């Protein structure tokens, strides 16, 4: 610690936001738009198939192993494990097909969701880049060691 550390501003602890309620609202509205356009429902009512899938999605979100730090479901690596292959396919189909309508009906919500998904993509890119850099550094170190061994012989 430096002598002047007491004069520096205190660092605030990182706040972890609980984005699950916002994501649930996004999913409910997306399911509503999809069901109204594809299954001719109206108001707050959904067809039985969409209602069952929505109930499953909400239950799985509550049981997410990531807790409140969970990523957006359509960007998550565990989507198939959480829902099963058929439900995951249906869920991702609904979310992707209603995306354009969401930009027209709920532009701010859709824009924020898109920004969040871009953030997840960027974080995954950075994570992969860090892993690649570590692998390259190990390979270079191994090559150097091999070269040094040959030079000693």
N, C-alpha and C positions, 0 to 999 in steps of 0.2 A: 504494500500500500504506500502510496506516496504521501508526502507531507500535506499536500493540498487537496487530497481527496474529499475532505470534509466540506470544501467549498464548491465541489462539483454538484450539479443537480442529481437528485436521487433518481435511480432508474425505476420506472413503474413495472410491476410484474405483468407478464403477458396475459391479456384477457382472452379467455376462450368463450366465444359466443355460441349460444345454443341456436343453431339455424334450423333445427328440426321442425318447429311450428311453421316457419316460413316455407320450408320445402313441402310440408304436408298441404299447405294452402295452395301452392303451385300445382301439386299433383291433383288435388281435388278439382281445381278449375280446369286443368288440362283434360282430365277425364270427362268433365261436364261438356266441354267443347267437342271432344271426340264423339261422345255418345249422342249428343244432340244432332250432330251432322251425319253420323253413320247409322244410328239406330232409331232416328226420328223420335227422340224423347224431348221433353220440354221442362222448364223450371229447374227445380233442384233434384228431380228424379232421374235415375239412371236405369238402364236395362239390367236385368238380373245378372247377366254375365259380367258387365262392367262393375256392378255393385260388389259382386263376389271378389273380383280381382282387386278392386280398390280396398276392400276390407283386408285382404291378404297383405297388400302393400303396406297399409297402415300398421298392421300387427307386426310385420317384419321390420319396419322402421323403428318401432318401439323396442324391439329385441336386437337391434343392430350391435354387433360386437365392438364397433368403434365408439359407441356412446354419443355424446354431444359433439365429438370431433369428427363425426362421420362425413365423408365426402358426398357429393351429389350422386344419387343412385345410378343414373345413367353413365357416370364416369367411374363408378366403383369397380374394382377388380373382382369383388365377391358377388356380383349381381346374380349370376347363375347359381351359386351356392346358397344364396339367401332364398331365392324364389323357386328354383328348379328350372329346367330348360324351357318348358312350355310357357310357364308363367312369366319368366324373364323375357322370352321372345315377345309375348303379347304386351307386356308392360313397356318394353322399349319401342315396340311398334306404335303403341298409342302415344307415347311421349314424342316420338319423332314425327308422326303424321299430323299431330295437332300443333306443332311448333309454329307454323306460319300463321295459323288462326290466333295463337296466343299473342303474336306480335301485333296483330290488328286489334284484338279485344282488350288485352292487358299489356300494353307496350312497356311500361316501366318494370312490371314483374318479369316479363320475358327478357328484357334487357339485363336486369340484375342477375337472372338465372344464367344467361349466356356469359356474363362476365365471370360469374363463379365457376362455370364449367371451363372457361379459358384459364382461370387461375389454377384449377386442378390439373389441366393439361400441362401448363407451364411447370408446376411443381413436379409432375411425373417426368417431364423432359429434364429438369435440373437433376432429379434423382438418378435418372439413367446416365446423364452426362458425368455425374460424380462417380458412379460405378465404373463407367468406361475409362475415366481418368485413372482410377485406382488400378484397373487391369493393365492399362498401358504402362503405368509406372512400375508395376511388378514385372512385366515383360522386359522393360528396359533394364531394370536392376538385374534380372536373371542373365540377360545378354552381357552386361558389364562384368558380372561375376565369371561367366564362362570365358570371356575375353581375357580377364585377369589371370584365370587359371592356366589358359593356354600360354600366356606371356611368361608365367613363372616356370613352365616346363621347358 
